[in-house]
Amino acid sequence: MLKQTTFTVTTRGRGTHELTNEVQRFVGAAGITAGLCHVFVHHTSASLMLCENADPTVRRDLEAFMARLAPDGDPLFQHQSEGPDDMPAHVRTVLTQTGLSIPIRERRCALGTWQGIYLWEHRTSGHRRRVTVTLQGG
């Protein structure tokens, strides 16, 4: 069986947005007992991650690390078509991932105890991000 849905996430700017519940609802409704869930974000300045979902300081620390690694306005970057956060957002996306594959077991994503699915917005202003979830299994 193959199922797919696409939804939009409206971000308020740089930071993480949890998608776990929305993805889990789709997986549960599909009735797949064993298979694979693939989540994909259709953008070059946002990414996806599986991350600690109990303590929000983990995600804030990741943001602080990424700000040190790819700072806004870095003179190294020539590409600034949409402002000083433009190229750093692309670098952040390339260093992370735009797709996640998660096993499905008993009509749920088989996540670890403290794992959550997050969209990571890398731009400083809000955007509408398109996410596609594809399920395969039986």
Stockholm file with secondary structure:
# STOCKHOLM 1.0

chainA/1-138         MLKQTTFTVTTRGRGTHELTNEVQRFVGAAGITAGLCHVFVHHTSASLMLCENADPTVRRDLEAFMARLAPDGDPLFQHQSEGPDDMPAHVRTVLTQTGLSIPIRERRCALGTWQGIYLWEHRTSGHRRRVTVTLQGG
#=GR chainA/1-138 SS CEEEEEEEEECCSSEEEECHHHHHHHHHHHTCSEEEEEEEECCSSEEEEEEECSCTHHHHHHHHHHHHHSCTTCTTCCCCTTCTTHHHHHHHHHHSCSEEEEEEETTEECCCTTEEEEEEECSSSCCEEEEEEEEEEC
#=GC SS_cons         CEEEEEEEEECCSSEEEECHHHHHHHHHHHTCSEEEEEEEECCSSEEEEEEECSCTHHHHHHHHHHHHHSCTTCTTCCCCTTCTTHHHHHHHHHHSCSEEEEEEETTEECCCTTEEEEEEECSSSCCEEEEEEEEEEC
//
